[in-house]
Amino acid sequence: MRPLVVILGISFIVCNGCEQRRAPRAPVQQPSRQPGSDRTPGVIDWGDLKVHEAPSAAEEQRKLRSPDPEVRRGAARELWQMGAKAKEAIPVLCEALKDDDPGVRGFAARTLAKMGPEAKEAVPTLTEMLRDQGTYTASALLTLTHPGGGLPEDQPVLVGKRTMYVRVNAAEALGRIGPTAATAIAALQESLEDELAEVRRTAAEALGRMGPAAKAAVPSLTRALRDKEPDVRGPAARALGRIGSEAEPAIRALAELLHDKTKYQEGTRTVWTGREPVEGRGKTVNVCDSAAEALGEIGPEATIPALKDLLGDEEVNGRSAAAKALGHLGSKAKATIPDLMAALGDESWEVRQSAAEALGKMGPEAERAIPDLKRLLDDENVQVRRAAAEALSSLWK
């Protein structure tokens, strides 16, 4: 150990001596001003820097009338990024809806969608555009699903290019304008039959945003509940709910949809990538949840009598859906407890299961069903036995 101490001591003395012999630092001198100048050398004059200013709505409006389609498309896109801040451009954007270039028409419609009801003057042209077959390419949020782990399901992971449809943009704009675009309801109903699922989806969403004003569309939306695509069935259910009590004729179809556990992505959202805003799909929900919410929005006054009648339907799916829907209404549907108790003896296990689940959600009023639920603990079907046990657990709390 002693040699090591000696070496360390010598090292300290040598370094200390080196420090003592080092020349002292010269004092830092402030740079002097140059003659005839009030600027200091080495100091940045921010006035010399050219700051890139965001394009103005007025400038982009001027570009929208350019003979060059690329310039017009770029201007329409810039106005879309400005969104509601470019309201002064509404008249010029309405003109752009008739542009020869589909990209200009598409971006003009997307921009007007951000204006909401203030873009009502565009409704006639947007209505005509629901038949526009034009397409263009634009940035969009792409979604990848990783069921095996890693990223969560439906995680937006990259930005790419996708084909945009002008008529989709038109339907979106009409929906954002809202009830003041009610003159487009008939055309939107036709769009529910479009060959492109994205058009059908957007048309259903647009009708939903119009609320009770879209009551004439109830038959078309009811048919859309049987669309092959969940991305159409879900928005159609939501639209019927927003229409409210006027959607009573759709109750049966909505009740049958309570068995539909497929997922769909609701609405749209704009995501900033750090360079530009791109549109992607919204949150993922179940079709059955949208149907249940719609039944609640239509209101128990209209829903309960119709569901009570449906409990006696000839078809198993109808009876099971009615019981399930009454369960979603909970204690609001307590008047149907006797009917649900009778359904516990149905020949179909699906109906018995749905009835037991519904009674478990009715609260203390359903305690009179406890003896019948106990008997179902010996049912031949395991799903029925499980539903009865869970219902009893809820009623005994």
Beta strands, then each sheet from edge to edge (+ up, - down):
strand 1: 135-144
strand 2: 155-165
strand 3: 263-265
strand 4: 268-272
strand 5: 277-281
strand 6: 284-286
sheet 1: 1+ 2-
sheet 2: 3+ 6-
sheet 3: 4+ 5-
end
